[in-house]
């Protein structure tokens, strides 16, 4: 009978070995695929066709102008071996997918906007992490700034910058030009939105979130309370208004520059994750283009969503997501009815047509925001989903995988947090493979130790003998 026990042990070893080999194969395959995709992003980009984003067919993307992408990490895996999350880049792709411009001089890149009246000039927000000695203190700090670059000549011009203590939750994510010498800035560090005159460097208007929010709400105060990540100057009822994305409060609010918060216009509420869940980069679409409407990258919900203003309240009018969309942080409605989407944890920038099909997609490491030159700033040239009659799109049952169904059982912040911390080439399959190895290898080791420590001989009477 002892020989039967040894035979079962051999079978158990084979099972553990097969599971381990499958996990390793998934990790190696994921890394190799990501490396190939990243190399392709530097040339033709990875094309996706089909309504449900199911194909790996490579095509040259049919872009009608330069597409500029600001990344929160590297866009490419280079010959020197640099990997995702190593550095950030501002990169522009020509219509054929080739690299038109590239700059990696800053620690992080955030908002990027075309400069009105120019063909190939943009302004962008950057962050540089500084060492304690550069901050003249005992801790690190961050230089938040705005620069302007001509993508054709590469000429860079300084616009405005300020240094804030610490990093992570002190970085500015957005700045919009609202005049020849006026910038509207989303200030995460001080939980405010403000307007600065870039000639005099004097602040001419500001809104402090504590005017309308209690510090017990939202995120942890003061570490990362509001995380105000986007601002936009809009006009409501003929009055100058600032739309503010208060990310950690799951709200988009509208601030009259003279009278303050227009409470009845607020979209979402703190903790109402069915409406918005830590959103990024909302775009306002005015009445003359089918609004009032707000197109939002609903980040933690893993979707692009649009809300239409009707009878004094907001109603959901459109939603788009596919199996891969993970942590979307930007969406722009283009003049042709297409939607340009930036999926950070999905490591891609993609364009949807009016039917909701993906017409092209580029693999880009951890992108934050994208702009199509010649279409205006963000969604300035686009119409609302209601006016265009855009159909919503979500993954159908037959296009869902066991991996995506398993991930759906976990809280979305957990899934997105894991994806954020892992290397850019680790997708759901690779993450499960890594988790499999973490579980299987220790269990295998324990089983082997117990088998060597104790041997069971099935004799009469039964004996358990220490080796």
C-alpha positions as CSV (number, residue, x, y, z in Angstrom):
1,X,0.0,0.0,0.0
2,X,2.9,2.3,0.6
3,X,3.7,2.2,-3.2
4,X,0.2,3.5,-3.8
5,X,0.9,6.4,-1.6
6,X,4.1,7.2,-3.4
7,X,2.2,7.0,-6.7
8,X,-0.4,9.6,-5.5
9,X,2.5,11.8,-4.4
10,X,4.0,11.7,-7.9
11,X,0.6,12.7,-9.4
12,X,0.3,15.6,-7.0
13,X,3.8,16.8,-8.0
14,X,2.8,16.6,-11.6
15,X,-0.4,18.6,-11.0
16,X,1.5,21.4,-9.0
17,X,4.2,21.5,-11.8
18,X,1.6,21.8,-14.6
19,X,-0.2,24.7,-12.8
20,X,3.1,26.4,-12.1
21,X,4.2,26.1,-15.7
22,X,0.9,27.4,-17.0
23,X,1.2,30.5,-14.7
24,X,4.8,31.1,-15.8
25,X,3.8,30.7,-19.5
26,X,1.0,33.3,-19.0
27,X,3.4,35.8,-17.4
28,X,6.1,35.3,-20.1
29,X,3.5,35.5,-22.9
30,X,2.0,38.7,-21.4
31,X,5.4,40.4,-21.1
32,X,6.4,39.4,-24.7
33,X,3.1,40.6,-26.1
34,X,3.4,44.0,-24.2
35,X,6.9,44.5,-25.5
36,X,5.8,43.8,-29.1
37,X,2.8,46.2,-28.7
38,X,5.0,48.9,-27.2
39,X,7.4,48.7,-30.1
40,X,4.4,48.9,-32.5
41,X,3.2,52.0,-30.7
42,X,6.4,53.7,-31.8
43,X,5.6,53.0,-35.4
44,X,2.1,52.0,-36.7
45,X,0.2,51.5,-33.4
46,X,-2.0,48.6,-32.5
47,X,-5.2,48.6,-34.5
48,X,-8.4,47.2,-33.3
49,X,-11.4,46.4,-35.4
50,X,-14.9,45.1,-34.8
51,X,-17.7,46.3,-32.7
52,X,-16.8,44.5,-29.5
53,X,-13.0,45.0,-29.7
54,X,-12.4,41.2,-30.1
55,X,-9.7,41.1,-32.7
56,X,-5.9,41.4,-32.6
57,X,-5.7,42.5,-36.3
58,X,-3.0,45.1,-36.8
59,X,-3.9,48.0,-39.1
60,X,-2.6,51.5,-39.6
61,X,-5.1,53.7,-37.7
62,X,-7.2,56.1,-39.9
63,X,-6.5,59.3,-38.0
64,X,-7.3,62.6,-39.7
65,X,-4.8,64.7,-37.8
66,X,-2.1,64.6,-35.2
67,X,-3.1,63.0,-31.9
68,X,-1.2,64.2,-28.8
69,X,-1.0,62.1,-25.7
70,X,0.2,63.1,-22.2
71,X,1.3,60.0,-20.2
72,X,1.7,59.3,-16.5
73,X,4.5,56.9,-17.3
74,X,6.6,55.7,-20.3
75,X,4.9,55.1,-23.6
76,X,7.4,52.7,-25.0
77,X,9.7,49.9,-24.0
78,X,13.0,50.9,-25.6
79,X,16.1,49.1,-26.6
80,X,17.7,50.2,-23.4
81,X,15.3,48.1,-21.5
82,X,13.1,50.8,-19.9
83,X,9.7,49.4,-18.9
84,X,6.3,50.8,-18.2
85,X,6.0,53.2,-15.2
86,X,9.6,54.3,-15.5
87,X,9.1,57.8,-16.8
88,X,6.4,60.0,-18.4
89,X,6.2,61.4,-22.0
90,X,4.4,63.9,-24.1
91,X,4.1,62.1,-27.4
92,X,2.3,63.1,-30.6
93,X,1.3,60.6,-33.3
94,X,1.0,61.5,-37.0
95,X,-2.1,60.3,-38.9
96,X,-0.2,57.2,-40.1
97,X,0.7,56.3,-36.5
98,X,4.4,57.3,-36.6
99,X,5.8,59.4,-33.8
100,X,5.5,63.1,-34.8
101,X,6.9,64.5,-31.5
102,X,8.2,63.2,-28.2
103,X,9.4,64.8,-25.0
104,X,10.3,63.0,-21.7
105,X,12.0,65.8,-19.8
106,X,9.5,65.9,-16.9
107,X,8.5,63.5,-14.2
108,X,4.8,63.4,-15.1
109,X,2.5,64.9,-17.8
110,X,-1.1,65.6,-17.3
111,X,-3.5,68.0,-19.2
112,X,-2.7,68.9,-22.8
113,X,-4.6,71.4,-24.8
114,X,-4.3,72.8,-28.4
115,X,-3.5,76.5,-28.6
116,X,-6.2,78.4,-30.5
117,X,-5.1,79.9,-33.8
118,X,-2.2,77.5,-34.2
119,X,-1.9,74.3,-36.3
120,X,0.6,72.4,-34.1
121,X,1.1,74.1,-30.8
122,X,-0.1,72.8,-27.4
123,X,0.0,73.8,-23.8
124,X,0.5,71.1,-21.2
125,X,0.7,70.6,-17.4
126,X,3.7,68.9,-16.0
127,X,5.0,67.9,-12.6
128,X,8.7,67.5,-11.6
129,X,9.5,65.6,-8.3
130,X,12.3,67.4,-6.6
131,X,14.8,66.1,-4.0
132,X,14.9,67.6,-0.5
133,X,18.1,69.6,-1.3
134,X,16.3,71.1,-4.3
135,X,13.4,72.1,-2.1
136,X,15.6,73.7,0.6
137,X,13.9,71.5,3.2
138,X,14.0,68.1,4.8
139,X,11.4,66.6,2.5
140,X,10.6,66.3,-1.2
141,X,8.5,68.7,-3.1
142,X,6.9,69.1,-6.6
143,X,7.3,71.7,-9.3
144,X,3.9,72.1,-11.0
145,X,4.0,74.0,-14.3
146,X,2.6,74.8,-17.6
147,X,4.6,75.0,-20.8
148,X,3.8,75.6,-24.5
149,X,5.5,73.6,-27.3
150,X,5.4,73.9,-31.1
151,X,5.2,70.2,-32.1
152,X,6.8,70.9,-35.5
153,X,9.8,72.9,-34.3
154,X,10.1,71.5,-30.8
155,X,10.4,75.0,-29.4
156,X,9.3,75.1,-25.7
157,X,8.1,78.2,-23.8
158,X,7.6,78.5,-20.1
159,X,4.2,79.8,-19.1
160,X,3.7,79.4,-15.3
161,X,5.0,77.3,-12.4
162,X,4.8,76.9,-8.7
163,X,6.4,74.6,-6.1
164,X,4.2,72.6,-3.7
165,X,5.4,70.5,-0.7
166,X,5.4,66.7,-1.1
167,X,4.2,64.8,-4.1
168,X,1.4,62.5,-5.2
169,X,-1.5,64.5,-3.9
170,X,0.1,67.9,-4.4
171,X,0.3,67.8,-8.2
172,X,-1.8,69.9,-10.5
173,X,-3.6,67.9,-13.2
174,X,-5.3,70.6,-15.3
175,X,-5.0,74.1,-16.5
176,X,-7.2,75.7,-19.2
177,X,-6.4,79.0,-21.0
178,X,-9.4,81.4,-20.7
179,X,-7.7,84.5,-22.2
180,X,-4.5,85.8,-23.6
181,X,-2.9,86.0,-20.2
182,X,-5.3,84.1,-18.0
183,X,-5.1,80.4,-16.9
184,X,-7.7,78.5,-15.0
185,X,-6.0,75.9,-12.8
186,X,-7.1,72.8,-10.9
187,X,-5.1,72.9,-7.7
188,X,-5.0,69.5,-5.9
189,X,-2.4,70.7,-3.4
190,X,-4.7,73.4,-1.9
191,X,-8.1,72.0,-2.7
192,X,-9.1,74.9,-4.9
193,X,-9.6,76.2,-8.4
194,X,-8.0,79.5,-9.3
195,X,-7.4,82.0,-12.2
196,X,-3.9,83.4,-12.6
197,X,-2.7,86.2,-14.8
198,X,0.4,84.7,-16.4
199,X,1.9,88.1,-17.1
200,X,1.7,89.5,-13.6
201,X,1.6,86.0,-11.9
202,X,-1.2,87.4,-9.6
203,X,-4.2,85.2,-8.8
204,X,-7.4,87.1,-9.8
205,X,-10.1,84.6,-8.7
206,X,-10.2,81.4,-6.6
207,X,-12.7,79.0,-5.2
208,X,-11.8,77.1,-2.0
209,X,-13.5,73.7,-1.6
210,X,-14.0,74.3,2.1
211,X,-16.5,77.0,1.2
212,X,-19.0,74.3,0.2
213,X,-17.6,71.0,1.5
214,X,-17.0,69.6,5.0
215,X,-13.6,68.1,5.7
216,X,-15.2,64.9,7.0
217,X,-16.5,64.2,3.4
218,X,-14.5,62.9,0.4
219,X,-11.0,61.6,0.9
220,X,-8.7,61.9,3.9
221,X,-8.1,65.4,5.1
222,X,-5.6,67.0,4.6
223,X,-3.6,64.3,2.7
224,X,-5.9,63.9,-0.3
225,X,-9.2,65.4,0.5
226,X,-10.9,66.6,-2.7
227,X,-8.3,65.7,-5.4
228,X,-9.7,68.4,-7.7
229,X,-8.4,67.1,-11.1
230,X,-10.2,69.2,-13.8
231,X,-11.6,72.6,-14.4
232,X,-13.4,74.1,-17.4
233,X,-14.8,77.6,-18.0
234,X,-18.4,77.4,-19.2
235,X,-21.3,79.8,-19.5
236,X,-24.6,79.1,-17.8
237,X,-27.6,81.5,-18.2
238,X,-25.2,84.1,-19.6
239,X,-23.0,84.0,-16.4
240,X,-19.3,83.0,-16.2
241,X,-19.1,79.7,-14.5
242,X,-16.3,77.2,-13.6
243,X,-17.0,73.5,-13.9
244,X,-14.9,71.6,-11.3
245,X,-14.3,67.9,-11.0
246,X,-14.1,67.1,-7.3
247,X,-12.9,63.5,-7.7
248,X,-12.8,62.2,-4.1
249,X,-16.4,63.5,-3.6
250,X,-17.7,61.8,-6.8
251,X,-19.1,65.1,-8.0
252,X,-18.9,67.6,-10.8
253,X,-19.8,71.0,-9.5
254,X,-20.5,74.4,-11.1
255,X,-19.2,77.6,-9.5
256,X,-20.5,81.0,-10.5
257,X,-17.5,83.2,-10.4
258,X,-19.5,85.9,-8.6
259,X,-22.0,84.1,-6.4
260,X,-20.4,80.7,-5.8
261,X,-21.7,77.1,-6.0
262,X,-24.8,76.5,-8.2
263,X,-26.0,73.6,-6.1
264,X,-28.9,72.6,-8.3
265,X,-26.4,71.9,-11.1
266,X,-24.2,69.5,-9.2
267,X,-23.8,66.1,-10.9
268,X,-23.3,63.2,-8.5
269,X,-22.9,63.1,-4.8
270,X,-20.4,61.8,-2.3
271,X,-20.5,58.0,-2.2
272,X,-23.1,57.8,-5.0
273,X,-21.0,55.4,-7.1
274,X,-23.8,54.5,-9.4
275,X,-23.6,58.0,-10.9
276,X,-19.9,58.8,-10.7
277,X,-17.0,57.1,-9.0
278,X,-13.8,59.2,-8.7
279,X,-14.2,60.6,-12.2
280,X,-11.7,62.5,-14.4
281,X,-11.8,65.1,-17.1
282,X,-15.5,66.0,-17.5
283,X,-16.3,67.9,-20.7
284,X,-19.3,70.3,-20.8
285,X,-21.4,70.3,-24.0
286,X,-23.6,73.5,-24.3
287,X,-27.1,73.8,-25.4
288,X,-26.2,74.9,-29.0
289,X,-24.5,71.5,-29.5
290,X,-27.3,69.4,-28.0
291,X,-26.7,70.0,-24.3
292,X,-26.5,70.9,-21.6
293,X,-24.6,67.7,-21.2
294,X,-21.5,66.4,-19.5
295,X,-19.2,63.7,-21.0
296,X,-17.2,62.1,-18.2
297,X,-14.4,59.5,-17.8
298,X,-16.1,57.6,-15.0
299,X,-12.8,56.1,-13.8
300,X,-13.5,53.6,-11.0
301,X,-16.6,52.4,-12.8
302,X,-14.5,51.6,-15.8
303,X,-16.7,53.4,-18.4
304,X,-17.3,56.5,-20.4
305,X,-20.6,58.0,-19.5
306,X,-22.7,61.1,-20.5
307,X,-25.4,62.9,-18.6
308,X,-28.0,65.1,-20.3
309,X,-29.7,68.0,-18.4
310,X,-33.5,67.6,-18.6
311,X,-36.2,69.3,-16.4
312,X,-33.6,70.7,-14.0
313,X,-31.8,67.4,-13.3
314,X,-29.2,65.1,-14.8
315,X,-30.2,62.0,-16.6
316,X,-27.8,59.4,-18.1
317,X,-28.0,59.5,-21.9
318,X,-25.0,57.4,-23.0
319,X,-22.5,54.8,-21.7
320,X,-19.6,52.9,-23.4
321,X,-17.3,50.3,-22.1
322,X,-15.7,47.1,-23.4
323,X,-14.0,44.1,-21.8
324,X,-10.6,45.8,-21.6
325,X,-11.6,49.3,-20.4
326,X,-10.1,49.5,-16.9
327,X,-9.4,53.0,-15.6
328,X,-10.4,55.5,-18.2
329,X,-9.3,59.1,-17.4
330,X,-10.3,61.1,-20.5
331,X,-13.0,61.2,-23.2
332,X,-13.4,63.9,-25.9
333,X,-16.4,64.1,-28.3
334,X,-14.9,65.0,-31.7
335,X,-16.7,67.1,-34.4
336,X,-17.3,64.0,-36.6
337,X,-19.3,62.4,-33.8
338,X,-16.5,60.1,-32.8
339,X,-15.2,59.8,-29.2
340,X,-11.5,59.8,-28.3
341,X,-10.9,57.8,-25.1
342,X,-7.9,57.5,-22.9
343,X,-7.7,54.3,-20.8
344,X,-4.9,54.6,-18.3
345,X,-4.8,51.1,-16.8
346,X,-5.7,49.6,-20.2
347,X,-2.5,51.2,-21.6
348,X,-4.3,52.5,-24.7
349,X,-5.8,55.4,-26.6
350,X,-8.8,54.5,-28.7
351,X,-11.4,56.2,-31.0
352,X,-15.0,55.2,-31.1
353,X,-17.2,55.9,-34.1
354,X,-20.9,56.9,-34.0
355,X,-21.9,53.3,-33.7
356,X,-19.7,52.6,-30.7
357,X,-17.2,50.5,-32.7
358,X,-13.4,50.9,-32.1
359,X,-12.0,52.4,-35.3
360,X,-8.4,52.4,-34.0
361,X,-6.5,51.9,-30.9
362,X,-2.9,52.6,-29.9
363,X,-0.9,50.8,-27.2
364,X,0.5,53.6,-25.0
365,X,1.9,53.1,-21.5
366,X,-0.4,54.6,-18.8
367,X,-1.8,57.6,-20.8
368,X,-3.6,60.4,-18.9
369,X,-5.1,62.6,-21.6
370,X,-5.3,62.8,-25.3
371,X,-6.1,65.5,-27.8
372,X,-6.8,65.5,-31.6
373,X,-5.4,68.6,-33.2
374,X,-7.8,70.6,-35.4
375,X,-10.9,69.7,-33.4
376,X,-10.7,72.3,-30.6
377,X,-10.0,71.9,-27.0
378,X,-11.4,68.7,-25.5
379,X,-15.0,68.4,-26.6
380,X,-15.3,72.0,-27.9
381,X,-16.3,70.8,-31.4
382,X,-18.5,67.9,-30.5
383,X,-22.2,67.4,-30.0
384,X,-24.0,65.6,-27.2
385,X,-24.8,61.9,-27.4
386,X,-28.5,62.7,-27.3
387,X,-28.2,65.1,-30.3
388,X,-26.2,62.5,-32.3
389,X,-28.4,59.6,-31.2
390,X,-25.3,57.6,-30.1
391,X,-26.1,54.0,-29.1
392,X,-24.6,52.8,-25.8
393,X,-22.3,49.8,-25.7
394,X,-21.3,47.4,-23.0
395,X,-19.7,43.9,-23.3
396,X,-22.2,41.2,-24.2
397,X,-22.4,37.9,-22.3
398,X,-20.6,36.0,-25.1
399,X,-17.7,38.5,-25.2
400,X,-17.0,38.3,-21.5
401,X,-14.3,36.0,-20.2
402,X,-13.9,34.0,-17.0
403,X,-11.1,36.5,-16.0
404,X,-13.3,39.6,-16.5
405,X,-16.2,37.8,-14.6
406,X,-13.8,37.0,-11.7
407,X,-12.5,40.5,-11.6
408,X,-16.1,41.8,-11.5
409,X,-16.6,40.1,-8.2
410,X,-13.9,42.3,-6.6
411,X,-14.5,46.0,-5.6
412,X,-13.6,48.2,-8.6
413,X,-11.0,50.3,-6.5
414,X,-9.3,47.0,-5.6
415,X,-9.0,45.9,-9.3
416,X,-7.9,49.3,-10.4
417,X,-5.5,49.7,-7.5
418,X,-3.8,46.3,-8.3
419,X,-3.6,47.3,-12.0
420,X,-2.1,50.7,-11.0
421,X,0.6,49.1,-8.8
422,X,1.5,46.2,-11.2
423,X,3.8,46.7,-14.2
424,X,2.0,48.0,-17.3
425,X,2.3,44.6,-19.1
426,X,0.3,42.8,-16.4
427,X,-3.3,42.5,-17.4
428,X,-6.1,40.4,-15.8
429,X,-4.7,37.1,-17.1
430,X,-1.2,37.9,-16.0
431,X,-2.4,39.1,-12.6
432,X,-4.3,35.9,-12.0
433,X,-1.2,33.9,-13.1
434,X,0.9,35.8,-10.6
435,X,-1.7,35.2,-7.9
436,X,-1.7,31.5,-8.9
437,X,2.0,31.2,-8.4
438,X,1.8,33.0,-5.0
439,X,-0.7,30.4,-3.9
440,X,0.5,27.3,-5.6
441,X,4.3,27.4,-4.8
442,X,3.9,27.8,-1.0
443,X,1.2,25.1,-0.9
444,X,3.4,22.8,-2.9
445,X,6.3,23.5,-0.5
446,X,4.2,22.7,2.5
447,X,2.9,19.5,1.0
448,X,6.4,18.3,0.1
449,X,7.7,19.1,3.6
450,X,4.8,17.2,5.2
451,X,5.4,14.2,2.9
452,X,9.0,14.1,3.9
453,X,8.4,14.7,7.5
454,X,5.8,12.0,7.9
455,X,5.3,8.8,6.0
456,X,2.1,6.8,6.4
457,X,2.4,3.0,6.0
458,X,-1.0,1.3,5.7
459,X,-0.3,-1.9,7.6
460,X,-2.0,-3.6,10.4
461,X,-2.1,-1.9,12.8
462,X,-1.7,1.5,11.1
463,X,1.6,3.1,11.9
464,X,2.7,6.8,11.6
465,X,6.5,6.9,11.7
466,X,8.8,10.0,11.8
467,X,11.6,10.1,9.3
